[in-house]
Amino acid sequence: MLGLILCLFLSSVLAIIFCLVMNVTAGFVVWQKVLAIHPTDGVIILEPKLFRFEGEGLKIQGEISKKSRFYGNNIWLHIKGFSNNHWLIISANGVNEQSYARLKRATLSAVNCVLESK
């Protein structure tokens, strides 16, 4: 956003073009990150202390952490993996009602268990 605002006050055409190219590049990178954490196809496996997701190009395994949140009809899962952490966005429109309810319960229990232990 700052780059776009600066673009308005620059007098050199070359500087304006440079700012626009940098903003488009940054926007593309952010869009690719959003698409990576919002898979369209895959299988979710819920076990008592373990969450697994397997899709075409993405395999995530770990525990649902307390950073997970609900936003409208989406669940933003923060998965604590063995070597690194992942964000995964699951939409209610992308799964059936029963699977979404199970995932929501598992997320609530993971968040509540962490809050109760403090």
LOKOL-487050 format. One record per residue: residue in one letter; x, y, z of N, C-alpha, C, CB in turn; residue number from 0. Coordinates in pm, whole numbers, padded with zeros to 5 digits. Each point is the difference from the previous one (the first is absolute). Glycine has a CB too. Example, Ala and Ser with C-alpha at 12.3 -4.5 7.8 and 13.67 -1.06 7.14 Angstrom:
// residues 2
<pt panu="A" n_px="01319" n_py="-00569" n_pz="00780" ca_px="-00089" ca_py="00119" ca_pz="00000" c_px="00090" c_py="00120" c_pz="00000" cb_px="-00189" cb_py="-00117" cb_pz="00125" vovex="0"/>
<pt panu="S" n_px="00154" n_py="00222" n_pz="-00197" ca_px="00082" ca_py="00119" ca_pz="00006" c_px="-00077" c_py="00109" c_pz="00073" cb_px="00118" cb_py="-00063" cb_pz="-00215" vovex="1"/>
//
This chain:
// residues 118
<pt panu="M" n_px="00083" n_py="-00118" n_pz="00000" ca_px="-00083" ca_py="00118" ca_pz="00000" c_px="00087" c_py="00124" c_pz="00000" cb_px="-00181" cb_py="-00124" cb_pz="00120" vovex="0"/>
<pt panu="L" n_px="00288" n_py="00120" n_pz="-00041" ca_px="00092" ca_py="00114" ca_pz="00006" c_px="00061" c_py="00027" c_pz="-00137" cb_px="00048" cb_py="-00051" cb_pz="00241" vovex="1"/>
<pt panu="G" n_px="-00014" n_py="-00056" n_pz="-00312" ca_px="00056" ca_py="00015" ca_pz="-00134" c_px="-00096" c_py="00069" c_pz="-00095" cb_px="00136" cb_py="-00203" cb_pz="00039" vovex="2"/>
<pt panu="L" n_px="-00264" n_py="00170" n_pz="-00029" ca_px="-00100" ca_py="00065" ca_pz="-00086" c_px="-00016" c_py="00148" c_pz="00035" cb_px="-00118" cb_py="-00218" cb_pz="-00023" vovex="3"/>
<pt panu="I" n_px="00122" n_py="00250" n_pz="00152" ca_px="-00010" ca_py="00140" ca_pz="00041" c_px="00122" c_py="00078" c_pz="-00045" cb_px="-00138" cb_py="-00067" cb_pz="00198" vovex="4"/>
<pt panu="L" n_px="00257" n_py="00006" n_pz="-00181" ca_px="00121" ca_py="00067" ca_pz="-00047" c_px="-00001" c_py="00019" c_pz="-00151" cb_px="00124" cb_py="-00100" cb_pz="00193" vovex="5"/>
<pt panu="C" n_px="-00187" n_py="00009" n_pz="-00262" ca_px="-00008" ca_py="00006" ca_pz="-00146" c_px="-00070" c_py="00129" c_pz="-00044" cb_px="-00005" cb_py="-00252" cb_pz="-00012" vovex="6"/>
<pt panu="L" n_px="-00089" n_py="00298" n_pz="00091" ca_px="-00075" ca_py="00120" ca_pz="-00035" c_px="00085" c_py="00126" c_pz="00011" cb_px="-00206" cb_py="-00113" cb_pz="00078" vovex="7"/>
<pt panu="F" n_px="00307" n_py="00112" n_pz="00009" ca_px="00079" ca_py="00119" ca_pz="00025" c_px="00136" c_py="00001" c_pz="-00069" cb_px="-00117" cb_py="00015" cb_pz="00214" vovex="8"/>
<pt panu="L" n_px="00148" n_py="-00120" n_pz="-00287" ca_px="00128" ca_py="-00004" ca_pz="-00071" c_px="-00011" c_py="00077" c_pz="-00131" cb_px="00054" cb_py="-00222" cb_pz="00104" vovex="9"/>
<pt panu="S" n_px="00054" n_py="00291" n_pz="-00139" ca_px="-00005" ca_py="00079" ca_pz="-00123" c_px="00062" c_py="-00073" c_pz="-00118" cb_px="00009" cb_py="00205" cb_pz="00140" vovex="10"/>
<pt panu="S" n_px="00078" n_py="-00301" n_pz="-00116" ca_px="00066" ca_py="-00072" ca_pz="-00107" c_px="-00088" c_py="-00114" c_pz="-00050" cb_px="00223" cb_py="00060" cb_pz="00096" vovex="11"/>
<pt panu="V" n_px="-00239" n_py="-00072" n_pz="-00226" ca_px="-00081" ca_py="-00107" ca_pz="-00058" c_px="00064" c_py="-00135" c_pz="00028" cb_px="-00082" cb_py="00156" cb_pz="-00180" vovex="12"/>
<pt panu="L" n_px="00214" n_py="-00164" n_pz="00177" ca_px="00070" ca_py="-00124" ca_pz="00027" c_px="-00024" c_py="-00047" c_pz="00144" cb_px="00174" cb_py="00064" cb_pz="-00170" vovex="13"/>
<pt panu="A" n_px="-00176" n_py="00030" n_pz="00265" ca_px="-00025" ca_py="-00035" ca_pz="00140" c_px="-00144" c_py="-00050" c_pz="00018" cb_px="00170" cb_py="00171" cb_pz="00074" vovex="14"/>
<pt panu="I" n_px="-00264" n_py="-00108" n_pz="-00143" ca_px="-00139" ca_py="-00043" ca_pz="00008" c_px="-00016" c_py="-00141" c_pz="-00056" cb_px="-00076" cb_py="00240" cb_pz="-00019" vovex="15"/>
<pt panu="I" n_px="00139" n_py="-00266" n_pz="-00094" ca_px="-00007" ca_py="-00134" ca_pz="-00060" c_px="00064" c_py="-00103" c_pz="00092" cb_px="00004" cb_py="00102" cb_pz="-00230" vovex="16"/>
<pt panu="F" n_px="00109" n_py="-00068" n_pz="00292" ca_px="00066" ca_py="-00091" ca_pz="00094" c_px="-00091" c_py="-00033" c_pz="00118" cb_px="00223" cb_py="00095" cb_pz="-00068" vovex="17"/>
<pt panu="C" n_px="-00289" n_py="00006" n_pz="00125" ca_px="-00092" ca_py="-00023" ca_pz="00113" c_px="-00116" c_py="-00089" c_pz="-00042" cb_px="00063" cb_py="00222" cb_pz="00097" vovex="18"/>
<pt panu="L" n_px="-00119" n_py="-00197" n_pz="-00214" ca_px="-00111" ca_py="-00082" ca_pz="-00047" c_px="00041" c_py="-00146" c_pz="-00021" cb_px="-00098" cb_py="00202" cb_pz="-00108" vovex="19"/>
<pt panu="V" n_px="00216" n_py="-00223" n_pz="00050" ca_px="00048" ca_py="-00137" ca_pz="-00021" c_px="00024" c_py="-00070" c_pz="00133" cb_px="00106" cb_py="00071" cb_pz="-00217" vovex="20"/>
<pt panu="M" n_px="-00049" n_py="-00001" n_pz="00313" ca_px="00024" ca_py="-00060" ca_pz="00132" c_px="-00132" c_py="-00034" c_pz="00070" cb_px="00215" cb_py="00130" cb_pz="00017" vovex="21"/>
<pt panu="N" n_px="-00316" n_py="-00043" n_pz="-00030" ca_px="-00130" ca_py="-00027" ca_pz="00062" c_px="-00070" c_py="-00117" c_pz="-00065" cb_px="-00018" cb_py="00240" cb_pz="00059" vovex="22"/>
<pt panu="V" n_px="00026" n_py="-00251" n_pz="-00191" ca_px="-00062" ca_py="-00113" ca_pz="-00068" c_px="00069" c_py="-00130" c_pz="00039" cb_px="-00063" cb_py="00150" cb_pz="-00193" vovex="23"/>
<pt panu="T" n_px="00196" n_py="-00147" n_pz="00204" ca_px="00075" ca_py="-00119" ca_pz="00040" c_px="-00037" c_py="-00042" c_pz="00143" cb_px="00188" cb_py="00068" cb_pz="-00153" vovex="24"/>
<pt panu="A" n_px="-00194" n_py="00029" n_pz="00243" ca_px="-00037" ca_py="-00031" ca_pz="00139" c_px="-00143" c_py="-00054" c_pz="00007" cb_px="00156" cb_py="00180" cb_pz="00082" vovex="25"/>
<pt panu="G" n_px="-00247" n_py="-00123" n_pz="-00159" ca_px="-00137" ca_py="-00049" ca_pz="-00003" c_px="-00009" c_py="-00143" c_pz="-00052" cb_px="-00077" cb_py="00234" cb_pz="-00033" vovex="26"/>
<pt panu="F" n_px="00155" n_py="-00266" n_pz="-00069" ca_px="00001" ca_py="-00135" ca_pz="-00055" c_px="00052" c_py="-00100" c_pz="00103" cb_px="00033" cb_py="00095" cb_pz="-00230" vovex="27"/>
<pt panu="V" n_px="00073" n_py="-00059" n_pz="00301" ca_px="00057" ca_py="-00089" ca_pz="00101" c_px="-00101" c_py="-00025" c_pz="00113" cb_px="00232" cb_py="00084" cb_pz="-00056" vovex="28"/>
<pt panu="V" n_px="-00299" n_py="00021" n_pz="00101" ca_px="-00099" ca_py="-00015" ca_pz="00106" c_px="-00117" c_py="-00086" c_pz="-00048" cb_px="00066" cb_py="00225" cb_pz="00095" vovex="29"/>
<pt panu="W" n_px="-00110" n_py="-00204" n_pz="-00217" ca_px="-00110" ca_py="-00080" ca_pz="-00055" c_px="00038" c_py="-00148" c_pz="-00007" cb_px="-00077" cb_py="00199" cb_pz="-00132" vovex="30"/>
<pt panu="Q" n_px="00200" n_py="-00229" n_pz="00094" ca_px="00045" ca_py="-00139" ca_pz="-00005" c_px="00002" c_py="-00062" c_pz="00139" cb_px="00138" cb_py="00054" cb_pz="-00203" vovex="31"/>
<pt panu="K" n_px="-00099" n_py="00024" n_pz="00305" ca_px="-00001" ca_py="-00051" ca_pz="00138" c_px="-00142" c_py="-00029" c_pz="00046" cb_px="00209" cb_py="00132" cb_pz="00049" vovex="32"/>
<pt panu="V" n_px="-00303" n_py="-00044" n_pz="-00084" ca_px="-00140" ca_py="-00021" ca_pz="00039" c_px="-00055" c_py="-00125" c_pz="-00067" cb_px="-00031" cb_py="00249" cb_pz="00030" vovex="33"/>
<pt panu="L" n_px="00060" n_py="-00268" n_pz="-00157" ca_px="-00046" ca_py="-00120" ca_pz="-00070" c_px="00062" c_py="-00127" c_pz="00058" cb_px="-00030" cb_py="00136" cb_pz="-00207" vovex="34"/>
<pt panu="A" n_px="00153" n_py="-00127" n_pz="00256" ca_px="00067" ca_py="-00117" ca_pz="00056" c_px="-00064" c_py="-00045" c_pz="00131" cb_px="00212" cb_py="00075" cb_pz="-00108" vovex="35"/>
<pt panu="I" n_px="-00262" n_py="00021" n_pz="00187" ca_px="-00059" ca_py="-00039" ca_pz="00129" c_px="-00150" c_py="-00022" c_pz="-00010" cb_px="00179" cb_py="00129" cb_pz="00114" vovex="36"/>
<pt panu="H" n_px="-00236" n_py="-00114" n_pz="-00232" ca_px="-00142" ca_py="-00022" ca_pz="-00019" c_px="-00020" c_py="-00108" c_pz="-00106" cb_px="-00052" cb_py="00240" cb_pz="00066" vovex="37"/>
<pt panu="P" n_px="00076" n_py="-00367" n_pz="-00028" ca_px="-00008" ca_py="-00109" ca_pz="-00099" c_px="-00145" c_py="-00025" c_pz="-00042" cb_px="00206" cb_py="-00103" cb_pz="00098" vovex="38"/>
<pt panu="T" n_px="-00222" n_py="00060" n_pz="-00223" ca_px="-00135" ca_py="-00029" ca_pz="-00049" c_px="-00033" c_py="-00149" c_pz="00009" cb_px="00019" cb_py="00196" cb_pz="-00153" vovex="39"/>
<pt panu="D" n_px="00080" n_py="-00282" n_pz="00143" ca_px="-00023" ca_py="-00144" ca_pz="00006" c_px="00093" c_py="-00062" c_pz="00103" cb_px="-00072" cb_py="-00004" cb_pz="-00242" vovex="40"/>
<pt panu="G" n_px="00022" n_py="-00097" n_pz="00309" ca_px="00083" ca_py="-00071" ca_pz="00096" c_px="-00084" c_py="-00077" c_pz="00098" cb_px="00175" cb_py="00174" cb_pz="-00025" vovex="41"/>
<pt panu="V" n_px="-00106" n_py="-00248" n_pz="00110" ca_px="-00065" ca_py="-00084" ca_pz="00101" c_px="00050" c_py="00044" c_pz="00137" cb_px="-00022" cb_py="-00197" cb_pz="-00162" vovex="42"/>
<pt panu="I" n_px="-00072" n_py="00218" n_pz="00253" ca_px="00033" ca_py="00035" ca_pz="00138" c_px="-00020" c_py="-00122" c_pz="00086" cb_px="-00066" cb_py="00243" cb_pz="-00035" vovex="43"/>
<pt panu="I" n_px="00166" n_py="-00274" n_pz="00116" ca_px="-00008" ca_py="-00113" ca_pz="00092" c_px="00018" c_py="00055" c_pz="00140" cb_px="00092" cb_py="-00165" cb_pz="-00173" vovex="44"/>
<pt panu="L" n_px="-00197" n_py="00152" n_pz="00255" ca_px="00005" ca_py="00047" ca_pz="00139" c_px="00018" c_py="-00119" c_pz="00092" cb_px="-00148" cb_py="00198" cb_pz="-00055" vovex="45"/>
<pt panu="E" n_px="00251" n_py="-00193" n_pz="00136" ca_px="00024" ca_py="-00100" ca_pz="00102" c_px="00002" c_py="00074" c_pz="00133" cb_px="00133" cb_py="-00153" cb_pz="-00158" vovex="46"/>
<pt panu="P" n_px="-00138" n_py="00083" n_pz="00272" ca_px="-00012" ca_py="00071" ca_pz="00128" c_px="00101" c_py="00113" c_pz="00022" cb_px="-00088" cb_py="-00211" cb_pz="00088" vovex="47"/>
<pt panu="K" n_px="00213" n_py="00192" n_pz="-00116" ca_px="00098" ca_py="00106" ca_pz="00022" c_px="00071" c_py="00039" c_pz="-00129" cb_px="00030" cb_py="-00083" cb_pz="00232" vovex="48"/>
<pt panu="L" n_px="-00079" n_py="00038" n_pz="-00345" ca_px="00073" ca_py="00020" ca_pz="-00124" c_px="-00094" c_py="00045" c_pz="-00111" cb_px="00167" cb_py="-00173" cb_pz="00070" vovex="49"/>
<pt panu="F" n_px="-00120" n_py="00265" n_pz="-00152" ca_px="-00073" ca_py="00047" ca_pz="-00116" c_px="00086" c_py="-00029" c_pz="-00122" cb_px="-00120" cb_py="00182" cb_pz="00132" vovex="50"/>
<pt panu="R" n_px="00059" n_py="-00241" n_pz="-00235" ca_px="00073" ca_py="-00025" ca_pz="-00124" c_px="-00084" c_py="00049" c_pz="-00116" cb_px="00118" cb_py="-00200" cb_pz="00099" vovex="51"/>
<pt panu="F" n_px="-00050" n_py="00262" n_pz="-00194" ca_px="-00062" ca_py="00042" ca_pz="-00125" c_px="00086" c_py="-00049" c_pz="-00114" cb_px="-00106" cb_py="00203" cb_pz="00107" vovex="52"/>
<pt panu="E" n_px="00044" n_py="-00268" n_pz="-00203" ca_px="00073" ca_py="-00047" ca_pz="-00117" c_px="-00074" c_py="00045" c_pz="-00124" cb_px="00090" cb_py="-00199" cb_pz="00125" vovex="53"/>
<pt panu="G" n_px="-00023" n_py="00280" n_pz="-00205" ca_px="-00055" ca_py="00048" ca_pz="-00126" c_px="00092" c_py="-00037" c_pz="-00114" cb_px="-00113" cb_py="00189" cb_pz="00117" vovex="54"/>
<pt panu="E" n_px="00088" n_py="-00131" n_pz="-00233" ca_px="00081" ca_py="-00032" ca_pz="-00118" c_px="00147" c_py="00036" c_pz="00021" cb_px="-00200" cb_py="00037" cb_pz="-00142" vovex="55"/>
<pt panu="G" n_px="00227" n_py="00084" n_pz="00184" ca_px="00139" ca_py="00041" ca_pz="00015" c_px="00036" c_py="00039" c_pz="00142" cb_px="-00006" cb_py="00075" cb_pz="-00232" vovex="56"/>
<pt panu="L" n_px="-00083" n_py="-00104" n_pz="00328" ca_px="00019" ca_py="00048" ca_pz="00136" c_px="-00031" c_py="-00111" c_pz="00099" cb_px="-00058" cb_py="00234" cb_pz="-00072" vovex="57"/>
<pt panu="K" n_px="00151" n_py="-00261" n_pz="00163" ca_px="-00021" ca_py="-00097" ca_pz="00107" c_px="00041" c_py="00067" c_pz="00131" cb_px="00041" cb_py="-00199" cb_pz="-00155" vovex="58"/>
<pt panu="I" n_px="-00136" n_py="00209" n_pz="00246" ca_px="00024" ca_py="00066" ca_pz="00128" c_px="-00039" c_py="-00095" c_pz="00111" cb_px="-00041" cb_py="00229" cb_pz="-00099" vovex="59"/>
<pt panu="Q" n_px="00124" n_py="-00236" n_pz="00202" ca_px="-00029" ca_py="-00085" ca_pz="00115" c_px="00046" c_py="00073" c_pz="00124" cb_px="00023" cb_py="-00212" cb_pz="-00137" vovex="60"/>
<pt panu="G" n_px="-00104" n_py="00210" n_pz="00242" ca_px="00038" ca_py="00065" ca_pz="00125" c_px="-00121" c_py="00016" c_pz="00091" cb_px="00184" cb_py="00119" cb_pz="-00118" vovex="61"/>
<pt panu="E" n_px="-00172" n_py="-00029" n_pz="00214" ca_px="-00106" ca_py="00028" ca_pz="00095" c_px="-00063" c_py="00135" c_pz="-00030" cb_px="00116" cb_py="-00139" cb_pz="00175" vovex="62"/>
<pt panu="I" n_px="-00245" n_py="00151" n_pz="-00148" ca_px="-00069" ca_py="00128" ca_pz="-00017" c_px="00040" c_py="00088" c_pz="00119" cb_px="-00197" cb_py="-00106" cb_pz="-00127" vovex="63"/>
<pt panu="S" n_px="00249" n_py="00224" n_pz="00099" ca_px="00049" ca_py="00086" ca_pz="00109" c_px="-00106" c_py="00101" c_pz="00043" cb_px="00232" cb_py="-00027" cb_pz="-00087" vovex="64"/>
<pt panu="K" n_px="-00201" n_py="00099" n_pz="00194" ca_px="-00093" ca_py="00099" ca_pz="00054" c_px="-00013" c_py="00122" c_pz="-00088" cb_px="00059" cb_py="-00081" cb_pz="00226" vovex="65"/>
<pt panu="K" n_px="00026" n_py="00097" n_pz="-00327" ca_px="-00009" ca_py="00115" ca_pz="-00090" c_px="-00110" c_py="-00018" c_pz="-00105" cb_px="00244" cb_py="00039" cb_pz="00035" vovex="66"/>
<pt panu="S" n_px="-00306" n_py="-00154" n_pz="-00040" ca_px="-00107" ca_py="-00026" ca_pz="-00098" c_px="-00120" c_py="00089" c_pz="00030" cb_px="00078" cb_py="-00239" cb_pz="-00028" vovex="67"/>
<pt panu="R" n_px="-00146" n_py="00282" n_pz="-00078" ca_px="-00112" ca_py="00094" ca_pz="00015" c_px="-00114" c_py="-00035" c_pz="-00094" cb_px="00162" cb_py="00178" cb_pz="00070" vovex="68"/>
<pt panu="F" n_px="-00280" n_py="-00121" n_pz="-00040" ca_px="-00117" ca_py="-00011" ca_pz="-00086" c_px="-00031" c_py="00138" c_pz="-00056" cb_px="-00092" cb_py="-00196" cb_pz="00133" vovex="69"/>
<pt panu="Y" n_px="00079" n_py="00206" n_pz="-00263" ca_px="-00038" ca_py="00125" ca_pz="-00066" c_px="-00115" c_py="-00030" c_pz="-00095" cb_px="00237" cb_py="00093" cb_pz="00019" vovex="70"/>
<pt panu="G" n_px="-00357" n_py="-00058" n_pz="00021" ca_px="-00117" ca_py="-00026" ca_pz="-00084" c_px="-00019" c_py="-00148" c_pz="-00022" cb_px="00034" cb_py="00219" cb_pz="-00112" vovex="71"/>
<pt panu="N" n_px="-00033" n_py="-00261" n_pz="-00012" ca_px="-00015" ca_py="-00142" ca_pz="-00033" c_px="00133" c_py="-00066" c_pz="-00029" cb_px="-00225" cb_py="00050" cb_pz="-00090" vovex="72"/>
<pt panu="N" n_px="00334" n_py="00006" n_pz="00141" ca_px="00133" ca_py="-00056" ca_pz="-00021" c_px="00065" c_py="-00032" c_pz="00134" cb_px="00024" cb_py="00129" cb_pz="-00213" vovex="73"/>
<pt panu="I" n_px="00053" n_py="-00235" n_pz="00213" ca_px="00082" ca_py="-00034" ca_pz="00116" c_px="00145" c_py="00019" c_pz="-00042" cb_px="-00171" cb_py="-00167" cb_pz="00093" vovex="74"/>
<pt panu="W" n_px="00241" n_py="00253" n_pz="-00023" ca_px="00142" ca_py="00024" ca_pz="-00025" c_px="00077" c_py="-00085" c_pz="00100" cb_px="-00039" cb_py="00238" cb_pz="-00089" vovex="75"/>
<pt panu="L" n_px="00095" n_py="-00348" n_pz="00042" ca_px="00071" ca_py="-00093" ca_pz="00088" c_px="00148" c_py="00034" c_pz="00003" cb_px="-00170" cb_py="-00181" cb_pz="-00049" vovex="76"/>
<pt panu="H" n_px="00225" n_py="00188" n_pz="00167" ca_px="00145" ca_py="00012" ca_pz="00016" c_px="00047" c_py="-00136" c_pz="00050" cb_px="-00007" cb_py="00254" cb_pz="00050" vovex="77"/>
<pt panu="I" n_px="00080" n_py="-00323" n_pz="-00135" ca_px="00043" ca_py="-00136" ca_pz="00029" c_px="00145" c_py="00002" c_pz="00046" cb_px="-00163" cb_py="-00094" cb_pz="-00169" vovex="78"/>
<pt panu="K" n_px="00187" n_py="00044" n_pz="00291" ca_px="00137" ca_py="-00013" ca_pz="00050" c_px="00053" c_py="-00134" c_pz="-00048" cb_px="-00047" cb_py="00145" cb_pz="00205" vovex="79"/>
<pt panu="G" n_px="00136" n_py="-00139" n_pz="-00301" ca_px="00058" ca_py="-00122" ca_pz="-00053" c_px="00125" c_py="-00040" c_pz="00076" cb_px="-00092" cb_py="00057" cb_pz="-00223" vovex="80"/>
<pt panu="F" n_px="00155" n_py="-00163" n_pz="00177" ca_px="00120" ca_py="-00048" ca_pz="00068" c_px="00120" c_py="00089" c_pz="-00028" cb_px="-00089" cb_py="-00232" cb_pz="-00015" vovex="81"/>
<pt panu="S" n_px="00102" n_py="00280" n_pz="-00107" ca_px="00115" ca_py="00084" ca_pz="-00034" c_px="-00037" c_py="00144" c_pz="-00028" cb_px="00109" cb_py="-00201" cb_pz="-00091" vovex="82"/>
<pt panu="N" n_px="-00234" n_py="00227" n_pz="00051" ca_px="-00042" ca_py="00138" ca_pz="-00025" c_px="-00151" c_py="00011" c_pz="00017" cb_px="00193" cb_py="00035" cb_pz="-00159" vovex="83"/>
<pt panu="N" n_px="-00242" n_py="00089" n_pz="00161" ca_px="-00142" ca_py="00027" ca_pz="00019" c_px="-00063" c_py="00039" c_pz="-00133" cb_px="00042" cb_py="00073" cb_pz="00237" vovex="84"/>
<pt panu="H" n_px="-00172" n_py="-00101" n_pz="-00251" ca_px="-00073" ca_py="00029" ca_pz="-00123" c_px="-00132" c_py="00067" c_pz="00033" cb_px="00108" cb_py="-00196" cb_pz="-00115" vovex="85"/>
<pt panu="W" n_px="-00155" n_py="00280" n_pz="00023" ca_px="-00135" ca_py="00052" ca_pz="00005" c_px="-00081" c_py="-00071" c_pz="-00107" cb_px="00079" cb_py="00226" cb_pz="00086" vovex="86"/>
<pt panu="L" n_px="-00203" n_py="-00257" n_pz="-00054" ca_px="-00089" ca_py="-00068" ca_pz="-00094" c_px="-00139" c_py="00060" c_pz="00017" cb_px="00138" cb_py="-00216" cb_pz="00006" vovex="87"/>
<pt panu="I" n_px="-00200" n_py="00259" n_pz="-00116" ca_px="-00134" ca_py="00059" ca_pz="00005" c_px="-00098" c_py="-00101" c_pz="-00058" cb_px="00092" cb_py="00236" cb_pz="-00021" vovex="88"/>
<pt panu="I" n_px="-00191" n_py="-00273" n_pz="00101" ca_px="-00104" ca_py="-00094" ca_pz="-00043" c_px="-00132" c_py="00076" c_pz="-00005" cb_px="00123" cb_py="-00201" cb_pz="00102" vovex="89"/>
<pt panu="S" n_px="-00187" n_py="00199" n_pz="-00217" ca_px="-00128" ca_py="00069" ca_pz="-00020" c_px="-00115" c_py="-00097" c_pz="00024" cb_px="00107" cb_py="00157" cb_pz="-00166" vovex="90"/>
<pt panu="A" n_px="-00216" n_py="-00104" n_pz="00221" ca_px="-00118" ca_py="-00084" ca_pz="00023" c_px="-00062" c_py="-00043" c_pz="-00132" cb_px="-00042" cb_py="00119" cb_pz="00216" vovex="91"/>
<pt panu="N" n_px="00061" n_py="-00042" n_pz="-00321" ca_px="-00055" ca_py="-00036" ca_pz="-00131" c_px="00079" c_py="-00113" c_pz="-00065" cb_px="-00081" cb_py="00235" cb_pz="-00026" vovex="92"/>
<pt panu="G" n_px="00203" n_py="-00258" n_pz="00070" ca_px="00086" ca_py="-00100" ca_pz="-00062" c_px="-00014" c_py="-00140" c_pz="00057" cb_px="00153" cb_py="00182" cb_pz="-00045" vovex="93"/>
<pt panu="V" n_px="-00221" n_py="-00196" n_pz="00159" ca_px="-00017" ca_py="-00132" ca_pz="00063" c_px="-00146" c_py="-00019" c_pz="00036" cb_px="00237" cb_py="00004" cb_pz="00091" vovex="94"/>
<pt panu="N" n_px="-00273" n_py="-00128" n_pz="-00061" ca_px="-00139" ca_py="-00024" ca_pz="00039" c_px="-00021" c_py="00047" c_pz="00145" cb_px="-00016" cb_py="-00198" cb_pz="-00160" vovex="95"/>
<pt panu="E" n_px="-00111" n_py="00208" n_pz="00200" ca_px="-00034" ca_py="00058" ca_pz="00130" c_px="00057" c_py="-00080" c_pz="00116" cb_px="-00208" cb_py="00090" cb_pz="-00102" vovex="96"/>
<pt panu="Q" n_px="00203" n_py="-00222" n_pz="00092" ca_px="00048" ca_py="-00085" ca_pz="00109" c_px="00151" c_py="00015" c_pz="00019" cb_px="-00186" cb_py="-00161" cb_pz="-00047" vovex="97"/>
<pt panu="S" n_px="00260" n_py="00163" n_pz="-00062" ca_px="00145" ca_py="00016" ca_pz="00010" c_px="00037" c_py="00137" c_pz="00055" cb_px="00029" cb_py="-00158" cb_pz="-00191" vovex="98"/>
<pt panu="Y" n_px="-00102" n_py="00261" n_pz="00148" ca_px="00026" ca_py="00135" ca_pz="00050" c_px="-00030" c_py="00009" c_pz="00150" cb_px="-00054" cb_py="00095" cb_pz="-00227" vovex="99"/>
<pt panu="A" n_px="-00053" n_py="-00158" n_pz="00272" ca_px="-00034" ca_py="00000" ca_pz="00142" c_px="00106" c_py="-00073" c_pz="00082" cb_px="-00244" cb_py="00008" cb_pz="-00059" vovex="100"/>
<pt panu="R" n_px="00294" n_py="-00120" n_pz="00008" ca_px="00106" ca_py="-00073" ca_pz="00071" c_px="00128" c_py="00083" c_pz="00009" cb_px="-00098" cb_py="-00217" cb_pz="-00078" vovex="101"/>
<pt panu="L" n_px="00133" n_py="00281" n_pz="-00032" ca_px="00120" ca_py="00083" ca_pz="-00001" c_px="-00015" c_py="00119" c_pz="00094" cb_px="00045" cb_py="-00070" cb_pz="-00236" vovex="102"/>
<pt panu="K" n_px="-00164" n_py="00128" n_pz="00239" ca_px="-00025" ca_py="00112" ca_pz="00090" c_px="00009" c_py="-00043" c_pz="00146" cb_px="-00146" cb_py="00105" cb_pz="-00175" vovex="103"/>
<pt panu="R" n_px="00090" n_py="-00222" n_pz="00207" ca_px="00010" ca_py="-00052" ca_pz="00137" c_px="00144" c_py="-00028" c_pz="00040" cb_px="-00227" cb_py="-00100" cb_pz="-00025" vovex="104"/>
<pt panu="A" n_px="00304" n_py="00041" n_pz="-00067" ca_px="00140" ca_py="-00030" ca_pz="00029" c_px="00079" c_py="00129" c_pz="00022" cb_px="-00017" cb_py="-00212" cb_pz="-00136" vovex="105"/>
<pt panu="T" n_px="-00012" n_py="00313" n_pz="00058" ca_px="00069" ca_py="00128" ca_pz="00016" c_px="-00038" c_py="00066" c_pz="00131" cb_px="00006" cb_py="00028" cb_pz="-00248" vovex="106"/>
<pt panu="L" n_px="-00135" n_py="-00030" n_pz="00281" ca_px="-00044" ca_py="00058" ca_pz="00128" c_px="00062" c_py="-00072" c_pz="00119" cb_px="-00214" cb_py="00067" cb_pz="-00108" vovex="107"/>
<pt panu="S" n_px="00220" n_py="-00199" n_pz="00102" ca_px="00059" ca_py="-00074" ca_pz="00112" c_px="00150" c_py="00028" c_pz="00011" cb_px="-00174" cb_py="-00178" cb_pz="-00028" vovex="108"/>
<pt panu="A" n_px="00242" n_py="00193" n_pz="-00085" ca_px="00143" ca_py="00031" ca_pz="00005" c_px="00024" c_py="00138" c_pz="00059" cb_px="00039" cb_py="-00146" cb_pz="-00199" vovex="109"/>
<pt panu="V" n_px="-00121" n_py="00242" n_pz="00159" ca_px="00015" ca_py="00137" ca_pz="00054" c_px="-00039" c_py="00003" c_pz="00147" cb_px="-00047" cb_py="00098" cb_pz="-00228" vovex="110"/>
<pt panu="N" n_px="-00063" n_py="-00165" n_pz="00267" ca_px="-00046" ca_py="00001" ca_pz="00139" c_px="00094" c_py="-00076" c_pz="00092" cb_px="-00234" cb_py="00016" cb_pz="-00084" vovex="111"/>
<pt panu="C" n_px="00294" n_py="-00125" n_pz="00038" ca_px="00093" ca_py="-00075" ca_pz="00084" c_px="00120" c_py="00087" c_pz="00035" cb_px="-00074" cb_py="-00216" cb_pz="-00105" vovex="112"/>
<pt panu="V" n_px="00121" n_py="00291" n_pz="00012" ca_px="00115" ca_py="00087" ca_pz="00025" c_px="-00040" c_py="00110" c_pz="00096" cb_px="00094" cb_py="-00050" cb_pz="-00227" vovex="113"/>
<pt panu="L" n_px="-00215" n_py="00105" n_pz="00212" ca_px="-00044" ca_py="00108" ca_pz="00089" c_px="-00026" c_py="-00051" c_pz="00141" cb_px="-00100" cb_py="00116" cb_pz="-00197" vovex="114"/>
<pt panu="E" n_px="00048" n_py="-00238" n_pz="00212" ca_px="-00028" ca_py="-00055" ca_pz="00132" c_px="00128" c_py="-00037" c_pz="00075" cb_px="-00217" cb_py="-00086" cb_pz="-00087" vovex="115"/>
<pt panu="S" n_px="00321" n_py="00051" n_pz="00016" ca_px="00124" ca_py="-00042" ca_pz="00067" c_px="00079" c_py="00116" c_pz="00056" cb_px="00007" cb_py="-00194" cb_pz="-00151" vovex="116"/>
<pt panu="K" n_px="-00042" n_py="00317" n_pz="00113" ca_px="00074" ca_py="00118" ca_pz="00051" c_px="-00039" c_py="00037" c_pz="00138" cb_px="00019" cb_py="00082" cb_pz="-00228" vovex="117"/>
//
